[in-house]
Amino acid sequence: MKALKIPEATVVRLSLYSRHLRQLINDGTLTVSSGEIAAGVGVSSAQVRKDLAYFGEFGTRGVGYNVQELHGHIVRILGLNREWNVVIVGVGKLGSALAVYKGFASRGFNIVGLMDVSEQRIGLSLGKLVIEPLTILEQRIREKSVKIGIITVPGSAAQEVADMMTAAGVSSILNFSPRVLKVPKRVILRNVDLSVNMEVLSFYLSRFESRQ
Amino acid sequence: MKALKIPEATVVRLSLYSRHLRQLINDGTLTVSSGEIAAGVGVSSAQVRKDLAYFGEFGTRGVGYNVQELHGHIVRILGLNREWNVVIVGVGKLGSALAVYKGFASRGFNIVGLMDVSEQRIGLSLGKLVIEPLTILEQRIREKSVKIGIITVPGSAAQEVADMMTAAGVSSILNFSPRVLKVPKRVILRNVDLSVNMEVLSFYLSRFESRQ
């Protein structure tokens, strides 16, 4: 990922800009300034301009950005102008929550497989899918050209699942397990730790309380 | 949050550094360089030094950081040297997953209340807690001095829940609903959108594919 040069923080912000622009489209807004985008997302307007500058010239000085056009650009930059097939391995509470998460389908992420090793879970329906045994993972990845794998198994099983996914051709993994995973260089790995969000809150909370 | 000056991205990285340092402690490592921390977390060593410099001088030039000491500093900076009581409102799939998420308790976040409006859910046990009606939210927040509220209700109910939380004295909210919430200035609000992680993957995937 480093070789691609665009900072990951910029990509995360592009994702936030695209949400804000979609809201503006829904509200019927036609043009927007970098300052207005910045205020809507909670960053500086210089940051907005710098992030967008990685990808070319979008706005008109003194006029701002055409909302529809800028949204379309960002959607293409983020690769959201197409659909991506996704499998989820580990259909416990978190895996189930992700399997029915509405934000995925609306942005082009199609969950096409749910796999687990638990006999109690295999065969159950969740949304439009039936939970399948882990042994079918490689076949599903190949036949559905799955590019994204989500790992929501316990840490002890995570590396094995990652190995199966990458062997079958998955090129990116979202890892919710606490385990640090080893993947081939060509595979994009993103680790999600839900307690990071809580720690950001406790940072600001304890600074706030120490001032009182 | 802006008035507190430390960039949120720095706080997020501190959280990642603390994880890496805990791992080093477990491995028995005594000292570490900024370059080693950087490699472990996936940022530049200049970034590590800059982030730490906000909070004072920690390392010794040419020797590096004492792992235990630096970990202790960061834990205190993040406010993780104490416990925080937390309520979760909305005990659907995502709320249930968070209610039993092991990463919370181990970092000092105690879930002390689970509330929902569904008659099917109220009275059910989840971990050590019983799901209670939303009407009891304000009482629980006051009697347990809850500082952090997690919102995992549908967007249509999210503002009402946020209002109830802040009226009862919650000072920070983690919002998993897609709704943009209005909260009083004194309240720290953090929005979590799980599809942002997917969009970062699709960004790198589409850049990678367009090169082939």
Contacts between the chains, C-beta under 8 A, distances in Angstrom:
chain1	res1	chain2	res2	distance
A	1	B	204	5.8
A	2	B	42	7.9
A	4	B	204	6.4
A	4	B	207	5.8
A	4	B	208	7.8
A	6	B	203	7.8
A	8	B	200	6.4
A	9	B	9	5.8
A	11	B	199	7.5
A	11	B	200	5.0
A	11	B	203	4.9
A	11	B	204	7.7
A	12	B	196	6.0
A	12	B	200	6.2
A	14	B	199	7.9
A	14	B	203	7.4
A	15	B	193	7.8
A	15	B	195	7.9
A	15	B	196	4.6
A	15	B	199	4.3
A	15	B	200	6.9
A	16	B	196	7.2
A	18	B	199	7.8
A	19	B	193	7.3
A	23	B	180	7.6
A	42	B	2	8.0
A	77	B	203	6.9
A	78	B	199	5.1
A	78	B	202	6.0
A	78	B	203	5.0
A	78	B	206	7.7
A	79	B	199	7.9
A	79	B	202	3.9
A	79	B	203	5.6
A	79	B	205	5.9
A	79	B	206	3.0
A	79	B	207	7.7
A	80	B	199	6.6
A	80	B	202	6.2
A	82	B	206	7.6
A	84	B	198	7.8
A	84	B	202	5.7
A	84	B	205	7.2
A	86	B	198	7.7
A	92	B	97	7.6
A	93	B	93	6.6
A	93	B	96	4.9
A	93	B	97	3.8
A	93	B	100	6.3
A	94	B	97	4.1
A	94	B	101	7.6
A	96	B	93	4.9
A	96	B	97	7.6
A	97	B	92	7.6
A	97	B	93	3.8
A	97	B	94	4.0
A	97	B	96	7.5
A	97	B	97	4.8
A	98	B	194	6.9
A	100	B	93	6.3
A	101	B	94	7.5
A	101	B	194	6.0
A	101	B	195	7.4
A	102	B	178	7.8
A	103	B	178	6.6
A	103	B	193	6.5
A	103	B	194	6.3
A	103	B	195	4.0
A	104	B	194	7.9
A	104	B	195	5.7
A	104	B	198	6.4
A	107	B	195	5.4
A	107	B	198	7.1
A	107	B	199	6.8
A	108	B	202	7.6
A	109	B	195	7.0
A	109	B	198	5.2
A	109	B	202	7.6
A	147	B	205	5.8
A	148	B	198	7.0
A	148	B	201	5.8
A	148	B	202	7.6
A	148	B	205	7.4
A	171	B	205	6.2
A	171	B	208	7.0
A	172	B	201	4.4
A	172	B	204	6.9
A	172	B	205	5.5
A	174	B	197	5.6
A	174	B	198	6.7
A	174	B	201	6.3
A	178	B	102	7.9
A	178	B	103	6.7
A	180	B	23	7.6
A	186	B	208	8.0
A	188	B	201	5.9
A	188	B	204	4.8
A	188	B	205	6.6
A	188	B	208	7.4
A	190	B	197	5.8
A	190	B	200	6.0
A	190	B	201	5.9
A	192	B	194	7.9
A	192	B	197	5.5
A	193	B	15	7.8
A	193	B	19	7.3
A	193	B	103	6.5
A	194	B	98	6.9
A	194	B	101	6.0
A	194	B	103	6.3
A	194	B	104	7.9
A	194	B	192	7.9
A	195	B	15	7.9
A	195	B	101	7.4
A	195	B	103	4.0
A	195	B	104	5.8
A	195	B	107	5.4
A	195	B	109	7.1
A	196	B	12	6.0
A	196	B	15	4.6
A	196	B	16	7.2
A	197	B	174	5.6
A	197	B	190	5.8
A	197	B	192	5.5
A	198	B	84	7.8
A	198	B	86	7.7
A	198	B	104	6.4
A	198	B	107	7.0
A	198	B	109	5.2
A	198	B	148	7.0
A	198	B	174	6.7
A	199	B	11	7.5
A	199	B	14	7.9
A	199	B	15	4.3
A	199	B	18	7.8
A	199	B	78	5.1
A	199	B	79	7.9
A	199	B	80	6.6
A	199	B	107	6.8
A	200	B	8	6.5
A	200	B	11	5.0
A	200	B	12	6.2
A	200	B	15	6.9
A	200	B	190	6.0
A	201	B	148	5.7
A	201	B	172	4.4
A	201	B	174	6.3
A	201	B	188	6.0
A	201	B	190	5.9
A	202	B	78	6.0
A	202	B	79	3.9
A	202	B	80	6.3
A	202	B	84	5.7
A	202	B	108	7.6
A	202	B	109	7.6
A	202	B	148	7.6
A	203	B	6	7.8
A	203	B	11	4.8
A	203	B	14	7.4
A	203	B	77	6.9
A	203	B	78	5.0
A	203	B	79	5.6
A	204	B	1	5.8
A	204	B	4	6.4
A	204	B	11	7.7
A	204	B	172	6.9
A	204	B	188	4.8
A	205	B	79	6.0
A	205	B	84	7.2
A	205	B	147	5.9
A	205	B	148	7.4
A	205	B	171	6.2
A	205	B	172	5.5
A	205	B	188	6.6
A	206	B	78	7.7
A	206	B	79	3.0
A	206	B	82	7.5
A	207	B	4	5.8
A	207	B	79	7.7
A	208	B	4	7.8
A	208	B	171	7.0
A	208	B	188	7.4
